[in-house]
Amino acid sequence: MSEVHKAISAHSSKQHEHIKAFMRLENMREMAIEEAVLKCKNDEPFTTELINEITGQMNQLAKKGIVPPRRLVSAEMVREYVSRM
């Protein structure tokens, strides 16, 4: 295997790992959003802290240019979403 081929394979492998990590974080973020929405619907106290912690990790990966950034979520955004349901 040539050095160029090794370098391309390593780069491709690294990109694949970034995408896998992003997808794992995306699933965690969606679960955290669902939990906040459910609590909001039930008039229970909720926070967006975990959502935004995960979002921050996703945005660190996005800085590498492979995956898209995600918006931070405010409690007001959750309330507005629930009110439209």
N, C-alpha and C positions, 0 to 999 in steps of 0.2 A: 504494500500500500504506500503510495507516495505521501510526502509531507503535506502537500496541498490537500489531498484526499482526507488525510487525518484531521487537518485543521477544519475542513468543511464539515466532516462528521462530528467533530467536537462542538463546533458552533451550532449545528443543527440539533444536537443532543441537548445543549444548554438551552436553546430556545424552547424545545419540547418540555423541559423541566419547568421553565418559567410559565408556560401555558398551563401545565398540570397544576402548578401551585396556584395560579390565578383562578382556575376553575374550582379548586378546593375552597379557596377563600370566597369565591362567588356563592357557592352553596352555603357556606357558613353565614355569609351576609344575608342571604335570602331568608334563612331560618331565623336570624336575629330580627329582621324586619317583620316577619310573620308574627313573632312573639310580641313585639312592640304593638303591632296592629291589633292583635287579639286582646292584649291588656287594655289598650285604649278603648276598644269596642265595649269591654266589660267595665269601663270606668275605674280601672285599677291603675295605680301609679306605674309609670314606665319611664325608661331612659333610652336615649339613642347612643349611649357611650360605647357599648359593644359594637354596634353597627359601624360607628365611625372609627373605632380602633381597627376593625377589619378593613374598612375602606382605606385607611391610611396604609396598611400593608399592601393592598391592591395597587394603590397609587405609586408606591415605591417600585413595584414591578413595572407599572406603566411607564415610569421614567426611562426604562430601558428600551422603550419604543415598540415592544412586541404586542402588548395588550392595551386596551383603552382605559383611561382613568375613570373613576366613579365619583359621583358627587357625594359630599357629606350630607347627612340627613339630620334635620332638626325635629324637635318634638312637634313643632307647628306643622311641619310637612306631614307627619304621621296623622295628626288630628285632621288636617284638610283631606287627606286620602280617605280616612274613615268616614268623614262627613259626606263624601261623594259616593260611598258604597251603597 
